[in-house]
Amino acid sequence: MKNQASRISALLIAGLAVAAVGCGSSTSSGTGGSKGTGGGSGSGGSSGGGNEKVLTPGDTGYVMDADTGIMGAWYIYADNLGSNGKPPGNCQMKGMHPDSDCSTIMYAATATLSEGFPQDTPGKMCIKGTAAKVINMGTSPDYSNIFGIGMGLDLNNAGMGSTKMPFDLVAKKITAFKFTLSGVPIGSGLRVEFPTTETEAAGQDSYASSKATKDGDFTVSMAPDSDTSTGPANSDLKPSFTLSPEPDFNPAHVLSIQVHVATNVTGSTDVSNLCISNLTAIVSP
């Protein structure tokens, strides 16, 4: 797996910020991904302004929205978890690191389900855990196998053993996403990532992303930027660092939305209750 970083290719505009918990830049160059899939029943809703479509998950975390065509499951991922959602993961199997050197993740909800993503507050997806400190594999920091923790939503995945497929934001006239973040780790922050078929082909841990350093309400715009072929310029949030070449961001081939607490060589990052809620697709007329 490549040790890659992320390239900004979505414009994240912080607005109506709530209860900022801290600002700062991360030294992380960790990267992470998930092959997570999900199944179960769910429902989607439409709300607000006529062109805002609230992506409401069912009690298992599955979204099926008839207006936008988005269907998929919320999932968690971490470097200590395999494709079945259980240990061991890349950290142990590929990096050959002991469990104690790997990240850990749990659902933050007190509710328990036999399957799916439990929520104490419907539609508020929350995790807790620790993004581990990166240690060396040989002589270099092993970011590929110690990449941290996160959660995501597939945009085109029928579940029940199906494979995640690309979702065409252009054809569906989805120009932006809105959401609320809370529990953003102080100092290190997190990344909001948009893996595409192109970034997956270039390396599972290669993503278009930008960085949030505080709690708040955010809008992610997919509008093009005339100054760069890789995507829109960044506004109020800091872009993640870049390794070149990075595939151009393709809004017609987006696989999922991910909230990722990446790793660094300085120390571990504790996550007590990181949540994303009010996820809404903005659809042009």
C-alpha positions in Angstrom: 0.0 0.0 0.0 1.3 3.4 -0.8 2.2 5.9 1.8 0.2 8.8 0.4 -1.4 12.0 1.7 -4.5 13.8 0.6 -5.2 16.5 -1.9 -7.9 19.0 -1.4 -10.6 18.6 -4.0 -13.7 19.9 -2.2 -14.4 23.4 -0.9 -15.2 23.2 2.8 -16.8 26.4 4.0 -17.2 26.7 7.8 -20.4 28.5 8.7 -22.4 29.1 11.8 -19.6 27.5 13.9 -20.7 26.1 17.2 -18.7 25.6 20.4 -15.2 25.6 18.9 -13.1 23.1 20.8 -9.7 24.3 19.5 -7.7 25.1 16.5 -4.3 23.9 15.2 -2.5 22.1 12.5 -1.8 18.4 12.5 1.6 16.9 12.0 -0.1 13.8 10.7 0.6 12.4 7.4 -1.3 9.2 8.0 -3.8 8.0 5.5 -6.7 5.6 5.9 -9.5 3.9 4.1 -12.1 1.3 4.3 -13.7 -1.3 2.2 -16.7 -1.2 4.5 -20.0 -2.4 3.3 -23.3 -2.5 5.0 -26.8 -3.8 4.7 -30.2 -3.6 6.3 -33.2 -1.4 5.9 -33.2 2.4 6.1 -35.0 5.5 4.9 -34.1 8.9 3.6 -35.8 12.2 4.0 -36.0 15.5 2.2 -36.0 18.8 4.1 -35.2 22.5 3.8 -35.1 25.0 1.1 -36.5 22.7 -1.7 -33.0 21.8 -2.8 -31.7 20.3 0.5 -32.1 16.6 0.9 -31.4 15.3 4.4 -29.8 11.9 4.2 -31.5 10.2 7.2 -30.2 6.7 8.1 -32.3 4.0 9.5 -31.6 2.5 12.9 -28.9 0.3 11.5 -27.2 3.2 9.8 -28.4 2.4 6.3 -29.4 5.3 4.0 -31.8 4.9 1.1 -32.8 8.2 -0.4 -35.2 8.1 -3.4 -34.7 11.8 -4.3 -30.9 11.7 -4.7 -30.5 8.0 -5.4 -27.9 7.7 -2.6 -28.0 4.3 -0.9 -25.4 2.9 1.4 -24.4 2.1 5.0 -22.5 4.1 7.6 -19.5 2.1 8.8 -16.5 2.4 11.0 -12.9 1.6 10.1 -9.5 1.5 11.7 -6.1 0.2 11.1 -6.7 -2.6 13.6 -9.8 -3.9 11.8 -10.1 -6.2 8.8 -12.6 -6.1 6.1 -15.0 -8.0 8.3 -15.0 -5.2 10.9 -13.0 -7.2 13.4 -9.3 -7.5 14.3 -6.8 -8.1 13.0 -6.3 -5.3 10.4 -3.6 -3.9 8.3 -1.7 -2.8 11.4 -1.3 -6.4 12.6 -1.4 -8.3 9.3 0.6 -6.1 6.9 2.6 -4.0 9.3 3.2 -6.9 11.7 2.7 -4.7 14.7 1.4 -5.9 18.0 -2.2 -5.0 19.0 -0.8 -2.5 21.5 0.8 -0.4 18.7 -2.5 -0.2 16.7 -5.4 2.2 16.7 -8.7 1.2 18.4 -12.3 2.2 17.7 -15.7 1.7 19.1 -19.2 3.0 18.5 -19.9 5.8 20.9 -23.6 4.9 21.2 -24.8 3.0 24.3 -27.4 1.3 22.1 -26.4 -2.2 20.8 -27.5 -3.8 17.6 -26.9 -7.2 16.1 -25.7 -5.5 12.9 -25.3 -2.0 11.6 -24.3 1.4 13.2 -26.0 2.0 16.5 -27.1 5.6 17.3 -28.2 7.1 20.6 -29.6 10.1 18.7 -31.1 9.0 15.3 -29.0 10.3 12.5 -26.1 11.3 14.7 -23.2 8.9 13.9 -20.6 8.8 16.7 -17.3 7.0 17.4 -14.7 6.8 20.1 -11.3 5.3 20.3 -7.6 6.2 19.8 -5.6 6.9 16.6 -2.2 5.3 17.5 1.2 6.9 17.3 2.9 5.9 14.1 6.0 3.8 14.5 8.5 2.6 12.0 8.3 -0.3 9.6 11.9 -0.8 8.8 13.4 2.7 8.7 10.3 4.7 7.7 7.1 5.6 9.6 4.4 3.1 8.7 1.6 5.4 7.8 0.1 2.9 5.3 -0.6 0.4 8.0 -1.1 2.6 11.0 -3.5 5.1 9.5 -6.0 5.8 12.3 -9.7 5.6 12.8 -12.8 6.9 11.1 -16.4 6.5 9.9 -17.9 6.8 6.5 -21.0 6.5 4.3 -21.0 4.7 1.0 -23.0 6.5 -1.6 -23.8 3.6 -3.9 -23.8 0.3 -2.1 -26.8 -2.0 -2.0 -25.4 -3.9 0.9 -25.9 -7.6 1.8 -22.5 -8.5 0.4 -22.6 -6.0 -2.5 -19.6 -4.0 -3.6 -19.4 -0.2 -3.2 -19.9 1.5 -6.6 -19.2 5.0 -7.8 -21.8 7.6 -7.4 -22.3 10.3 -10.1 -22.8 13.6 -8.3 -22.9 15.5 -11.6 -25.7 13.4 -13.1 -27.7 13.8 -9.8 -27.0 17.5 -9.7 -25.6 17.3 -6.2 -23.4 20.4 -5.9 -22.5 20.2 -2.2 -23.0 18.4 1.1 -23.8 20.0 4.5 -23.1 18.4 7.9 -22.3 19.1 11.5 -19.2 17.9 13.3 -18.8 17.7 17.0 -16.0 16.2 19.2 -13.3 17.1 16.7 -10.0 16.2 18.4 -8.3 19.4 19.8 -5.0 20.2 18.0 -4.9 17.3 15.6 -8.3 17.9 14.0 -9.6 15.5 11.4 -10.1 15.0 7.6 -13.3 14.9 5.6 -12.5 12.6 2.7 -14.1 11.8 -0.7 -12.5 8.7 -2.1 -13.2 8.1 -5.8 -12.5 5.2 -8.1 -9.4 7.1 -9.4 -7.9 7.6 -5.9 -8.7 4.0 -4.9 -6.9 2.8 -8.0 -3.9 5.0 -7.2 -3.8 3.6 -3.7 -6.5 2.8 -1.1 -5.1 5.5 1.2 -5.2 8.3 -1.4 -8.1 10.7 -1.0 -9.4 14.1 -1.8 -9.8 15.8 1.5 -9.7 18.9 3.7 -9.1 19.4 7.4 -11.5 20.5 10.1 -9.8 21.8 13.3 -13.0 22.6 15.3 -16.6 21.7 15.8 -19.2 23.4 13.6 -21.5 23.3 10.7 -19.8 22.9 7.3 -20.7 22.9 3.6 -18.6 20.9 1.2 -18.9 22.3 -2.3 -18.0 20.3 -5.4 -17.7 23.4 -7.6 -14.7 23.5 -9.9 -11.7 25.8 -9.4 -10.3 27.4 -12.6 -6.8 27.6 -11.0 -6.3 23.9 -10.5 -7.2 20.7 -12.3 -7.3 18.7 -9.0 -10.3 20.4 -7.6 -11.6 23.5 -5.9 -9.3 25.8 -3.9 -9.7 25.6 -0.1 -11.4 28.3 1.9 -11.8 28.5 5.7 -10.5 25.0 6.4 -6.9 23.9 5.9 -6.1 21.6 3.0 -4.3 18.4 3.8 -0.7 18.2 2.6 -0.1 16.8 -0.8 2.1 14.2 -2.5 2.2 14.3 -6.3 1.0 13.1 -8.6 -2.5 12.9 -7.2 -5.5 11.9 -9.4 -7.8 14.7 -10.4 -10.9 14.7 -8.3 -13.8 13.3 -10.3 -17.3 14.1 -8.8 -18.8 11.6 -11.2 -16.9 8.7 -9.5 -17.3 9.4 -5.7 -17.4 6.2 -3.6 -18.1 7.6 -0.1 -17.8 10.3 2.4 -15.4 9.7 5.3 -14.5 11.4 8.6 -11.0 10.4 9.4 -8.8 10.9 12.4 -5.3 10.4 11.0 -2.1 9.4 12.8 1.2 11.1 13.4 4.7 10.3 14.7 4.4 12.6 17.7 1.8 10.8 19.8 -1.6 9.1 19.9 -4.9 11.0 19.5 -7.8 10.2 21.8 -11.3 10.5 20.5 -14.0 10.5 23.1 -17.1 11.2 21.2 -16.6 12.3 17.6 -20.0 12.8 15.7 -21.3 13.7 12.3 -24.9 14.7 12.0 -27.4 16.6 9.8 -25.8 15.2 6.6 -27.6 16.9 3.7 -27.2 16.9 -0.1 -27.6 20.2 -1.9 -29.2 19.6 -5.3 -29.3 22.2 -8.0 -32.6 23.0 -9.7 
